[in-house]
């Protein structure tokens, strides 16, 4: 199910709520408090970016192997972007850059 919000502080924070289930998507037009790892914050203009979180509960994988999902998604995104003529690279653990711009 896709849940749309006009504004939220963080789709990641929202996605942690028990109201969402495996593979639900929390999508917002604008986030007022987007953040990355280690406390890094980021801002985006309303309507100019895709700001969403996908809820994953990979109970089918032991915890020690769950990072494999991040690897698969990152590699798949880079391959897909390449098919559209967009050269990109992965900055592990979960950032994707096109040129000097972080796009995912």
C-alpha positions as CSV (number, residue, x, y, z in Angstrom):
1,X,0.0,0.0,0.0
2,X,1.2,3.5,-0.7
3,X,0.5,6.2,1.9
4,X,0.8,9.8,0.6
5,X,1.4,12.8,2.9
6,X,1.7,16.4,1.9
7,X,4.2,17.1,4.6
8,X,6.0,15.1,7.3
9,X,9.1,15.5,9.3
10,X,10.6,12.3,8.1
11,X,9.2,9.4,6.0
12,X,11.7,7.2,7.8
13,X,10.3,8.1,11.2
14,X,6.8,7.6,9.9
15,X,7.6,4.2,8.5
16,X,8.7,3.0,11.9
17,X,5.1,3.2,13.1
18,X,3.2,0.0,13.7
19,X,0.5,1.2,11.4
20,X,2.6,0.2,8.4
21,X,3.4,-3.3,7.1
22,X,6.0,-5.1,5.0
23,X,6.4,-3.4,1.6
24,X,4.2,-0.4,2.5
25,X,5.5,2.9,1.1
26,X,5.3,6.2,3.0
27,X,5.6,9.0,0.5
28,X,5.7,12.8,1.2
29,X,5.7,15.8,-1.0
30,X,8.1,17.5,1.5
31,X,10.0,16.5,4.5
32,X,10.9,19.1,7.1
33,X,13.5,17.1,8.9
34,X,15.1,14.7,6.4
35,X,18.3,13.1,7.7
36,X,20.9,10.6,6.8
37,X,23.3,8.5,8.8
38,X,25.3,9.7,11.8
39,X,23.0,12.7,12.3
40,X,23.5,14.3,8.8
41,X,20.5,16.4,7.8
42,X,19.4,17.3,4.3
43,X,16.8,19.5,2.7
44,X,14.8,19.2,-0.5
45,X,12.4,21.6,-2.2
46,X,8.8,20.6,-2.2
47,X,7.7,18.7,-5.3
48,X,11.3,18.5,-6.7
49,X,12.4,15.2,-5.2
50,X,11.1,11.7,-4.5
51,X,10.9,11.5,-0.7
52,X,9.7,8.1,0.4
53,X,10.5,5.2,2.6
54,X,9.7,1.5,2.0
55,X,8.9,-0.6,5.0
56,X,10.9,-3.9,4.9
57,X,10.6,-6.6,7.5
58,X,12.9,-9.3,6.0
59,X,12.0,-12.0,8.4
60,X,13.1,-14.5,5.7
61,X,16.8,-13.5,6.3
62,X,18.8,-13.9,9.4
63,X,19.8,-10.6,10.9
64,X,23.5,-11.1,10.0
65,X,22.5,-11.3,6.3
66,X,20.1,-8.4,6.1
67,X,22.7,-6.0,4.7
68,X,22.5,-8.1,1.5
69,X,19.2,-6.3,0.8
70,X,20.9,-2.9,0.8
71,X,23.6,-4.2,-1.5
72,X,21.1,-5.7,-3.9
73,X,19.1,-2.5,-4.1
74,X,22.1,-0.3,-4.6
75,X,23.6,-2.5,-7.3
76,X,20.2,-2.8,-9.0
77,X,19.6,1.0,-9.0
78,X,23.1,1.7,-10.5
79,X,22.4,-0.9,-13.2
80,X,18.9,0.5,-14.0
81,X,20.3,4.1,-14.1
82,X,23.0,2.9,-16.5
83,X,20.3,1.5,-18.9
84,X,18.8,5.0,-19.0
85,X,22.2,6.6,-19.8
86,X,22.9,7.9,-16.3
87,X,26.3,7.0,-15.0
88,X,26.3,6.6,-11.2
89,X,28.3,5.1,-8.4
90,X,27.7,3.7,-5.0
91,X,29.1,5.3,-1.8
92,X,28.6,2.5,0.7
93,X,26.7,1.9,2.7
94,X,23.6,3.3,0.9
95,X,24.3,6.5,-1.1
96,X,24.1,6.7,-4.9
97,X,25.8,9.6,-6.7
98,X,25.5,10.8,-10.3
99,X,28.5,13.0,-10.8
100,X,28.9,15.0,-7.6
101,X,25.2,14.9,-6.7
102,X,23.8,12.5,-4.2
103,X,20.6,11.2,-5.8
104,X,19.6,8.3,-3.5
